[in-house]
Amino acid sequence: MNATQTGLLAGLVLGLAATQGFTAFLVTLALGIIGLVAGRVLDGELDLGELFGKGRDK
């Protein structure tokens, strides 16, 4: 299991543990996405500098 999968799993588990009621699905989905992005950054598959325009040379 790589860091992307671990991050996604951790986000989903934390989301389930932190929620109750009607909004459980949305909170779990949001935390899962955050975990997925964090895992991809740790794996080096996603460069946040490219997404936010950091490092643009003129």
PDB file of N, CA, C, O and CB in Angstrom:
ATOM      1  N   MET A   1       0.850  -1.173   0.000  1.00  0.00           N
ATOM      2  CA  MET A   1       0.000   0.000   0.000  1.00  0.00           C
ATOM      3  C   MET A   1       0.898   1.239   0.000  1.00  0.00           C
ATOM      4  O   MET A   1       1.756   1.389   0.871  1.00  0.00           O
ATOM      5  CB  MET A   1      -0.969  -0.004   1.228  1.00  0.00           C
ATOM      6  N   ASN A   2       0.700   2.120  -0.973  1.00  0.00           N
ATOM      7  CA  ASN A   2       1.539   3.306  -1.055  1.00  0.00           C
ATOM      8  C   ASN A   2       0.936   4.452  -0.237  1.00  0.00           C
ATOM      9  O   ASN A   2      -0.128   4.304   0.363  1.00  0.00           O
ATOM     10  CB  ASN A   2       1.721   3.730  -2.521  1.00  0.00           C
ATOM     11  N   ALA A   3       1.615   5.575  -0.220  1.00  0.00           N
ATOM     12  CA  ALA A   3       1.180   6.703   0.618  1.00  0.00           C
ATOM     13  C   ALA A   3      -0.153   7.275   0.150  1.00  0.00           C
ATOM     14  O   ALA A   3      -0.927   7.772   0.968  1.00  0.00           O
ATOM     15  CB  ALA A   3       2.241   7.803   0.617  1.00  0.00           C
ATOM     16  N   THR A   4      -0.436   7.215  -1.150  1.00  0.00           N
ATOM     17  CA  THR A   4      -1.713   7.718  -1.641  1.00  0.00           C
ATOM     18  C   THR A   4      -2.863   6.893  -1.087  1.00  0.00           C
ATOM     19  O   THR A   4      -3.850   7.446  -0.602  1.00  0.00           O
ATOM     20  CB  THR A   4      -1.743   7.709  -3.172  1.00  0.00           C
ATOM     21  N   GLN A   5      -2.742   5.600  -1.156  1.00  0.00           N
ATOM     22  CA  GLN A   5      -3.787   4.726  -0.635  1.00  0.00           C
ATOM     23  C   GLN A   5      -3.903   4.834   0.876  1.00  0.00           C
ATOM     24  O   GLN A   5      -5.008   4.813   1.418  1.00  0.00           O
ATOM     25  CB  GLN A   5      -3.515   3.286  -1.032  1.00  0.00           C
ATOM     26  N   THR A   6      -2.777   4.950   1.557  1.00  0.00           N
ATOM     27  CA  THR A   6      -2.794   5.094   3.005  1.00  0.00           C
ATOM     28  C   THR A   6      -3.444   6.405   3.413  1.00  0.00           C
ATOM     29  O   THR A   6      -4.226   6.444   4.363  1.00  0.00           O
ATOM     30  CB  THR A   6      -1.380   5.012   3.565  1.00  0.00           C
ATOM     31  N   GLY A   7      -3.127   7.474   2.703  1.00  0.00           N
ATOM     32  CA  GLY A   7      -3.729   8.767   3.003  1.00  0.00           C
ATOM     33  C   GLY A   7      -5.228   8.766   2.780  1.00  0.00           C
ATOM     34  O   GLY A   7      -5.975   9.325   3.582  1.00  0.00           O
ATOM     35  N   LEU A   8      -5.677   8.142   1.696  1.00  0.00           N
ATOM     36  CA  LEU A   8      -7.100   8.045   1.425  1.00  0.00           C
ATOM     37  C   LEU A   8      -7.797   7.236   2.503  1.00  0.00           C
ATOM     38  O   LEU A   8      -8.852   7.638   2.993  1.00  0.00           O
ATOM     39  CB  LEU A   8      -7.342   7.424   0.055  1.00  0.00           C
ATOM     40  N   LEU A   9      -7.233   6.120   2.872  1.00  0.00           N
ATOM     41  CA  LEU A   9      -7.821   5.277   3.903  1.00  0.00           C
ATOM     42  C   LEU A   9      -7.874   5.992   5.248  1.00  0.00           C
ATOM     43  O   LEU A   9      -8.880   5.919   5.954  1.00  0.00           O
ATOM     44  CB  LEU A   9      -7.035   3.981   4.032  1.00  0.00           C
ATOM     45  N   ALA A  10      -6.804   6.678   5.600  1.00  0.00           N
ATOM     46  CA  ALA A  10      -6.778   7.414   6.864  1.00  0.00           C
ATOM     47  C   ALA A  10      -7.823   8.523   6.882  1.00  0.00           C
ATOM     48  O   ALA A  10      -8.497   8.724   7.893  1.00  0.00           O
ATOM     49  CB  ALA A  10      -5.389   8.002   7.108  1.00  0.00           C
ATOM     50  N   GLY A  11      -7.963   9.244   5.770  1.00  0.00           N
ATOM     51  CA  GLY A  11      -8.972  10.291   5.693  1.00  0.00           C
ATOM     52  C   GLY A  11     -10.382   9.742   5.830  1.00  0.00           C
ATOM     53  O   GLY A  11     -11.220  10.338   6.508  1.00  0.00           O
ATOM     54  N   LEU A  12     -10.646   8.622   5.197  1.00  0.00           N
ATOM     55  CA  LEU A  12     -11.973   8.017   5.289  1.00  0.00           C
ATOM     56  C   LEU A  12     -12.277   7.513   6.697  1.00  0.00           C
ATOM     57  O   LEU A  12     -13.381   7.708   7.205  1.00  0.00           O
ATOM     58  CB  LEU A  12     -12.092   6.874   4.299  1.00  0.00           C
ATOM     59  N   VAL A  13     -11.305   6.872   7.320  1.00  0.00           N
ATOM     60  CA  VAL A  13     -11.511   6.366   8.679  1.00  0.00           C
ATOM     61  C   VAL A  13     -11.710   7.520   9.662  1.00  0.00           C
ATOM     62  O   VAL A  13     -12.596   7.458  10.514  1.00  0.00           O
ATOM     63  CB  VAL A  13     -10.318   5.494   9.116  1.00  0.00           C
ATOM     64  N   LEU A  14     -10.900   8.562   9.552  1.00  0.00           N
ATOM     65  CA  LEU A  14     -11.068   9.721  10.428  1.00  0.00           C
ATOM     66  C   LEU A  14     -12.414  10.397  10.192  1.00  0.00           C
ATOM     67  O   LEU A  14     -13.053  10.863  11.136  1.00  0.00           O
ATOM     68  CB  LEU A  14      -9.931  10.723  10.211  1.00  0.00           C
ATOM     69  N   GLY A  15     -12.837  10.450   8.954  1.00  0.00           N
ATOM     70  CA  GLY A  15     -14.134  11.027   8.650  1.00  0.00           C
ATOM     71  C   GLY A  15     -15.268  10.241   9.275  1.00  0.00           C
ATOM     72  O   GLY A  15     -16.203  10.824   9.825  1.00  0.00           O
ATOM     73  N   LEU A  16     -15.195   8.936   9.195  1.00  0.00           N
ATOM     74  CA  LEU A  16     -16.231   8.107   9.818  1.00  0.00           C
ATOM     75  C   LEU A  16     -16.225   8.236  11.335  1.00  0.00           C
ATOM     76  O   LEU A  16     -17.283   8.248  11.963  1.00  0.00           O
ATOM     77  CB  LEU A  16     -16.044   6.649   9.427  1.00  0.00           C
ATOM     78  N   ALA A  17     -15.052   8.332  11.918  1.00  0.00           N
ATOM     79  CA  ALA A  17     -14.950   8.436  13.365  1.00  0.00           C
ATOM     80  C   ALA A  17     -15.412   9.793  13.876  1.00  0.00           C
ATOM     81  O   ALA A  17     -15.887   9.895  15.008  1.00  0.00           O
ATOM     82  CB  ALA A  17     -13.530   8.182  13.802  1.00  0.00           C
ATOM     83  N   ALA A  18     -15.281  10.837  13.061  1.00  0.00           N
ATOM     84  CA  ALA A  18     -15.579  12.198  13.511  1.00  0.00           C
ATOM     85  C   ALA A  18     -17.006  12.634  13.222  1.00  0.00           C
ATOM     86  O   ALA A  18     -17.403  13.726  13.630  1.00  0.00           O
ATOM     87  CB  ALA A  18     -14.633  13.160  12.867  1.00  0.00           C
ATOM     88  N   THR A  19     -17.774  11.831  12.544  1.00  0.00           N
ATOM     89  CA  THR A  19     -19.088  12.290  12.117  1.00  0.00           C
ATOM     90  C   THR A  19     -20.226  11.510  12.748  1.00  0.00           C
ATOM     91  O   THR A  19     -20.093  10.357  13.158  1.00  0.00           O
ATOM     92  CB  THR A  19     -19.195  12.206  10.632  1.00  0.00           C
ATOM     93  N   GLN A  20     -21.340  12.197  12.801  1.00  0.00           N
ATOM     94  CA  GLN A  20     -22.605  11.588  13.206  1.00  0.00           C
ATOM     95  C   GLN A  20     -23.704  12.322  12.478  1.00  0.00           C
ATOM     96  O   GLN A  20     -23.585  13.514  12.194  1.00  0.00           O
ATOM     97  CB  GLN A  20     -22.814  11.641  14.762  1.00  0.00           C
ATOM     98  N   GLY A  21     -24.760  11.622  12.180  1.00  0.00           N
ATOM     99  CA  GLY A  21     -25.917  12.293  11.613  1.00  0.00           C
ATOM    100  C   GLY A  21     -25.922  12.365  10.097  1.00  0.00           C
ATOM    101  O   GLY A  21     -25.248  11.594   9.414  1.00  0.00           O
ATOM    102  N   PHE A  22     -26.696  13.306   9.591  1.00  0.00           N
ATOM    103  CA  PHE A  22     -26.998  13.413   8.162  1.00  0.00           C
ATOM    104  C   PHE A  22     -25.801  13.808   7.310  1.00  0.00           C
ATOM    105  O   PHE A  22     -25.706  13.381   6.159  1.00  0.00           O
ATOM    106  CB  PHE A  22     -28.094  14.406   7.955  1.00  0.00           C
ATOM    107  N   THR A  23     -24.901  14.599   7.832  1.00  0.00           N
ATOM    108  CA  THR A  23     -23.779  15.100   7.040  1.00  0.00           C
ATOM    109  C   THR A  23     -22.572  14.161   7.045  1.00  0.00           C
ATOM    110  O   THR A  23     -21.499  14.541   6.577  1.00  0.00           O
ATOM    111  CB  THR A  23     -23.363  16.451   7.553  1.00  0.00           C
ATOM    112  N   ALA A  24     -22.729  12.965   7.557  1.00  0.00           N
ATOM    113  CA  ALA A  24     -21.612  12.022   7.648  1.00  0.00           C
ATOM    114  C   ALA A  24     -21.003  11.733   6.284  1.00  0.00           C
ATOM    115  O   ALA A  24     -19.781  11.661   6.153  1.00  0.00           O
ATOM    116  CB  ALA A  24     -22.072  10.722   8.290  1.00  0.00           C
ATOM    117  N   PHE A  25     -21.836  11.569   5.277  1.00  0.00           N
ATOM    118  CA  PHE A  25     -21.316  11.262   3.950  1.00  0.00           C
ATOM    119  C   PHE A  25     -20.453  12.396   3.414  1.00  0.00           C
ATOM    120  O   PHE A  25     -19.358  12.154   2.904  1.00  0.00           O
ATOM    121  CB  PHE A  25     -22.461  10.979   2.988  1.00  0.00           C
ATOM    122  N   LEU A  26     -20.932  13.622   3.523  1.00  0.00           N
ATOM    123  CA  LEU A  26     -20.187  14.757   2.972  1.00  0.00           C
ATOM    124  C   LEU A  26     -18.876  15.003   3.712  1.00  0.00           C
ATOM    125  O   LEU A  26     -17.857  15.292   3.086  1.00  0.00           O
ATOM    126  CB  LEU A  26     -21.040  16.011   3.019  1.00  0.00           C
ATOM    127  N   VAL A  27     -18.896  14.891   5.028  1.00  0.00           N
ATOM    128  CA  VAL A  27     -17.674  15.102   5.813  1.00  0.00           C
ATOM    129  C   VAL A  27     -16.667  13.994   5.506  1.00  0.00           C
ATOM    130  O   VAL A  27     -15.475  14.264   5.363  1.00  0.00           O
ATOM    131  CB  VAL A  27     -17.993  15.142   7.337  1.00  0.00           C
ATOM    132  N   THR A  28     -17.139  12.752   5.404  1.00  0.00           N
ATOM    133  CA  THR A  28     -16.250  11.635   5.102  1.00  0.00           C
ATOM    134  C   THR A  28     -15.659  11.781   3.703  1.00  0.00           C
ATOM    135  O   THR A  28     -14.481  11.488   3.496  1.00  0.00           O
ATOM    136  CB  THR A  28     -17.001  10.303   5.226  1.00  0.00           C
ATOM    137  N   LEU A  29     -16.458  12.226   2.749  1.00  0.00           N
ATOM    138  CA  LEU A  29     -15.952  12.448   1.408  1.00  0.00           C
ATOM    139  C   LEU A  29     -14.891  13.543   1.382  1.00  0.00           C
ATOM    140  O   LEU A  29     -13.858  13.392   0.729  1.00  0.00           O
ATOM    141  CB  LEU A  29     -17.090  12.803   0.474  1.00  0.00           C
ATOM    142  N   ALA A  30     -15.139  14.642   2.085  1.00  0.00           N
ATOM    143  CA  ALA A  30     -14.170  15.753   2.120  1.00  0.00           C
ATOM    144  C   ALA A  30     -12.855  15.315   2.762  1.00  0.00           C
ATOM    145  O   ALA A  30     -11.782  15.619   2.239  1.00  0.00           O
ATOM    146  CB  ALA A  30     -14.756  16.957   2.893  1.00  0.00           C
ATOM    147  N   LEU A  31     -12.925  14.617   3.870  1.00  0.00           N
ATOM    148  CA  LEU A  31     -11.710  14.153   4.536  1.00  0.00           C
ATOM    149  C   LEU A  31     -10.981  13.104   3.700  1.00  0.00           C
ATOM    150  O   LEU A  31      -9.752  13.040   3.716  1.00  0.00           O
ATOM    151  CB  LEU A  31     -12.047  13.582   5.911  1.00  0.00           C
ATOM    152  N   GLY A  32     -11.727  12.294   2.981  1.00  0.00           N
ATOM    153  CA  GLY A  32     -11.098  11.320   2.083  1.00  0.00           C
ATOM    154  C   GLY A  32     -10.334  11.998   0.960  1.00  0.00           C
ATOM    155  O   GLY A  32      -9.242  11.564   0.595  1.00  0.00           O
ATOM    156  N   ILE A  33     -10.910  13.068   0.411  1.00  0.00           N
ATOM    157  CA  ILE A  33     -10.232  13.814  -0.651  1.00  0.00           C
ATOM    158  C   ILE A  33      -8.973  14.487  -0.111  1.00  0.00           C
ATOM    159  O   ILE A  33      -7.938  14.493  -0.777  1.00  0.00           O
ATOM    160  CB  ILE A  33     -11.177  14.867  -1.264  1.00  0.00           C
ATOM    161  N   ILE A  34      -9.057  15.051   1.087  1.00  0.00           N
ATOM    162  CA  ILE A  34      -7.877  15.663   1.706  1.00  0.00           C
ATOM    163  C   ILE A  34      -6.790  14.615   1.921  1.00  0.00           C
ATOM    164  O   ILE A  34      -5.617  14.872   1.651  1.00  0.00           O
ATOM    165  CB  ILE A  34      -8.248  16.334   3.049  1.00  0.00           C
ATOM    166  N   GLY A  35      -7.167  13.454   2.397  1.00  0.00           N
ATOM    167  CA  GLY A  35      -6.206  12.369   2.588  1.00  0.00           C
ATOM    168  C   GLY A  35      -5.601  11.898   1.283  1.00  0.00           C
ATOM    169  O   GLY A  35      -4.412  11.581   1.226  1.00  0.00           O
ATOM    170  N   LEU A  36      -6.408  11.850   0.233  1.00  0.00           N
ATOM    171  CA  LEU A  36      -5.910  11.448  -1.085  1.00  0.00           C
ATOM    172  C   LEU A  36      -4.890  12.450  -1.615  1.00  0.00           C
ATOM    173  O   LEU A  36      -3.838  12.059  -2.121  1.00  0.00           O
ATOM    174  CB  LEU A  36      -7.072  11.309  -2.076  1.00  0.00           C
ATOM    175  N   VAL A  37      -5.193  13.717  -1.503  1.00  0.00           N
ATOM    176  CA  VAL A  37      -4.265  14.754  -1.976  1.00  0.00           C
ATOM    177  C   VAL A  37      -2.969  14.714  -1.178  1.00  0.00           C
ATOM    178  O   VAL A  37      -1.885  14.810  -1.752  1.00  0.00           O
ATOM    179  CB  VAL A  37      -4.911  16.154  -1.872  1.00  0.00           C
ATOM    180  N   ALA A  38      -3.071  14.575   0.139  1.00  0.00           N
ATOM    181  CA  ALA A  38      -1.865  14.507   0.970  1.00  0.00           C
ATOM    182  C   ALA A  38      -1.017  13.298   0.591  1.00  0.00           C
ATOM    183  O   ALA A  38       0.208  13.400   0.528  1.00  0.00           O
ATOM    184  CB  ALA A  38      -2.239  14.445   2.464  1.00  0.00           C
ATOM    185  N   GLY A  39      -1.644  12.170   0.342  1.00  0.00           N
ATOM    186  CA  GLY A  39      -0.913  10.973  -0.049  1.00  0.00           C
ATOM    187  C   GLY A  39      -0.224  11.132  -1.392  1.00  0.00           C
ATOM    188  O   GLY A  39       0.904  10.672  -1.569  1.00  0.00           O
ATOM    189  N   ARG A  40      -0.892  11.781  -2.343  1.00  0.00           N
ATOM    190  CA  ARG A  40      -0.280  12.001  -3.656  1.00  0.00           C
ATOM    191  C   ARG A  40       0.899  12.957  -3.569  1.00  0.00           C
ATOM    192  O   ARG A  40       1.890  12.795  -4.281  1.00  0.00           O
ATOM    193  CB  ARG A  40      -1.313  12.541  -4.637  1.00  0.00           C
ATOM    194  N   VAL A  41       0.792  13.953  -2.696  1.00  0.00           N
ATOM    195  CA  VAL A  41       1.914  14.874  -2.509  1.00  0.00           C
ATOM    196  C   VAL A  41       3.094  14.116  -1.910  1.00  0.00           C
ATOM    197  O   VAL A  41       4.231  14.302  -2.344  1.00  0.00           O
ATOM    198  CB  VAL A  41       1.510  16.070  -1.598  1.00  0.00           C
ATOM    199  N   LEU A  42       2.842  13.276  -0.929  1.00  0.00           N
ATOM    200  CA  LEU A  42       3.923  12.500  -0.312  1.00  0.00           C
ATOM    201  C   LEU A  42       4.547  11.506  -1.284  1.00  0.00           C
ATOM    202  O   LEU A  42       5.744  11.231  -1.199  1.00  0.00           O
ATOM    203  CB  LEU A  42       3.403  11.760   0.909  1.00  0.00           C
ATOM    204  N   ASP A  43       3.750  10.960  -2.210  1.00  0.00           N
ATOM    205  CA  ASP A  43       4.270  10.041  -3.219  1.00  0.00           C
ATOM    206  C   ASP A  43       5.030  10.759  -4.323  1.00  0.00           C
ATOM    207  O   ASP A  43       5.750  10.126  -5.094  1.00  0.00           O
ATOM    208  CB  ASP A  43       3.143   9.243  -3.821  1.00  0.00           C
ATOM    209  N   GLY A  44       4.875  12.068  -4.404  1.00  0.00           N
ATOM    210  CA  GLY A  44       5.516  12.831  -5.459  1.00  0.00           C
ATOM    211  C   GLY A  44       4.732  12.822  -6.759  1.00  0.00           C
ATOM    212  O   GLY A  44       5.258  13.225  -7.797  1.00  0.00           O
ATOM    213  N   GLU A  45       3.484  12.370  -6.722  1.00  0.00           N
ATOM    214  CA  GLU A  45       2.651  12.320  -7.920  1.00  0.00           C
ATOM    215  C   GLU A  45       1.923  13.640  -8.168  1.00  0.00           C
ATOM    216  O   GLU A  45       1.364  13.844  -9.246  1.00  0.00           O
ATOM    217  CB  GLU A  45       1.644  11.189  -7.803  1.00  0.00           C
ATOM    218  N   LEU A  46       1.924  14.526  -7.193  1.00  0.00           N
ATOM    219  CA  LEU A  46       1.218  15.793  -7.307  1.00  0.00           C
ATOM    220  C   LEU A  46       2.124  16.906  -6.812  1.00  0.00           C
ATOM    221  O   LEU A  46       2.639  16.849  -5.695  1.00  0.00           O
ATOM    222  CB  LEU A  46      -0.114  15.768  -6.512  1.00  0.00           C
ATOM    223  N   ASP A  47       2.315  17.910  -7.642  1.00  0.00           N
ATOM    224  CA  ASP A  47       3.149  19.047  -7.274  1.00  0.00           C
ATOM    225  C   ASP A  47       2.243  20.246  -7.008  1.00  0.00           C
ATOM    226  O   ASP A  47       1.642  20.791  -7.934  1.00  0.00           O
ATOM    227  CB  ASP A  47       4.193  19.367  -8.393  1.00  0.00           C
ATOM    228  N   LEU A  48       2.145  20.652  -5.758  1.00  0.00           N
ATOM    229  CA  LEU A  48       1.264  21.759  -5.401  1.00  0.00           C
ATOM    230  C   LEU A  48       1.745  23.079  -5.983  1.00  0.00           C
ATOM    231  O   LEU A  48       0.934  23.979  -6.205  1.00  0.00           O
ATOM    232  CB  LEU A  48       1.154  21.872  -3.894  1.00  0.00           C
ATOM    233  N   GLY A  49       3.038  23.219  -6.234  1.00  0.00           N
ATOM    234  CA  GLY A  49       3.576  24.430  -6.840  1.00  0.00           C
ATOM    235  C   GLY A  49       2.992  24.683  -8.223  1.00  0.00           C
ATOM    236  O   GLY A  49       2.747  25.830  -8.597  1.00  0.00           O
ATOM    237  N   GLU A  50       2.773  23.625  -8.976  1.00  0.00           N
ATOM    238  CA  GLU A  50       2.172  23.760 -10.302  1.00  0.00           C
ATOM    239  C   GLU A  50       0.707  24.154 -10.212  1.00  0.00           C
ATOM    240  O   GLU A  50       0.213  24.918 -11.042  1.00  0.00           O
ATOM    241  CB  GLU A  50       2.311  22.462 -11.081  1.00  0.00           C
ATOM    242  N   LEU A  51       0.017  23.639  -9.214  1.00  0.00           N
ATOM    243  CA  LEU A  51      -1.407  23.946  -9.069  1.00  0.00           C
ATOM    244  C   LEU A  51      -1.649  25.394  -8.674  1.00  0.00           C
ATOM    245  O   LEU A  51      -2.601  26.017  -9.143  1.00  0.00           O
ATOM    246  CB  LEU A  51      -2.033  23.031  -8.042  1.00  0.00           C
ATOM    247  N   PHE A  52      -0.801  25.927  -7.820  1.00  0.00           N
ATOM    248  CA  PHE A  52      -1.004  27.287  -7.299  1.00  0.00           C
ATOM    249  C   PHE A  52      -0.176  28.331  -8.019  1.00  0.00           C
ATOM    250  O   PHE A  52      -0.173  29.494  -7.615  1.00  0.00           O
ATOM    251  CB  PHE A  52      -0.679  27.330  -5.833  1.00  0.00           C
ATOM    252  N   GLY A  53       0.526  27.949  -9.076  1.00  0.00           N
ATOM    253  CA  GLY A  53       1.282  28.903  -9.871  1.00  0.00           C
ATOM    254  C   GLY A  53       2.610  29.291  -9.271  1.00  0.00           C
ATOM    255  O   GLY A  53       3.232  30.242  -9.744  1.00  0.00           O
ATOM    256  N   LYS A  54       3.071  28.600  -8.254  1.00  0.00           N
ATOM    257  CA  LYS A  54       4.354  28.914  -7.638  1.00  0.00           C
ATOM    258  C   LYS A  54       5.479  28.514  -8.592  1.00  0.00           C
ATOM    259  O   LYS A  54       5.436  27.452  -9.213  1.00  0.00           O
ATOM    260  CB  LYS A  54       4.506  28.191  -6.268  1.00  0.00           C
ATOM    261  N   GLY A  55       6.461  29.365  -8.694  1.00  0.00           N
ATOM    262  CA  GLY A  55       7.617  29.049  -9.509  1.00  0.00           C
ATOM    263  C   GLY A  55       7.511  29.503 -10.950  1.00  0.00           C
ATOM    264  O   GLY A  55       8.313  29.087 -11.787  1.00  0.00           O
ATOM    265  N   ARG A  56       6.551  30.336 -11.254  1.00  0.00           N
ATOM    266  CA  ARG A  56       6.449  30.850 -12.620  1.00  0.00           C
ATOM    267  C   ARG A  56       7.536  31.890 -12.860  1.00  0.00           C
ATOM    268  O   ARG A  56       7.641  32.877 -12.131  1.00  0.00           O
ATOM    269  CB  ARG A  56       5.047  31.458 -12.878  1.00  0.00           C
ATOM    270  N   ASP A  57       8.319  31.662 -13.863  1.00  0.00           N
ATOM    271  CA  ASP A  57       9.394  32.589 -14.218  1.00  0.00           C
ATOM    272  C   ASP A  57       8.929  33.488 -15.348  1.00  0.00           C
ATOM    273  O   ASP A  57       8.217  33.055 -16.254  1.00  0.00           O
ATOM    274  CB  ASP A  57      10.681  31.826 -14.625  1.00  0.00           C
ATOM    275  N   LYS A  58       9.347  34.764 -15.279  1.00  0.00           N
ATOM    276  CA  LYS A  58       8.977  35.699 -16.349  1.00  0.00           C
ATOM    277  C   LYS A  58      10.109  35.849 -17.333  1.00  0.00           C
ATOM    278  O   LYS A  58       9.987  36.595 -18.304  1.00  0.00           O
ATOM    279  CB  LYS A  58       8.598  37.065 -15.776  1.00  0.00           C
TER     280      LYS A  58
END
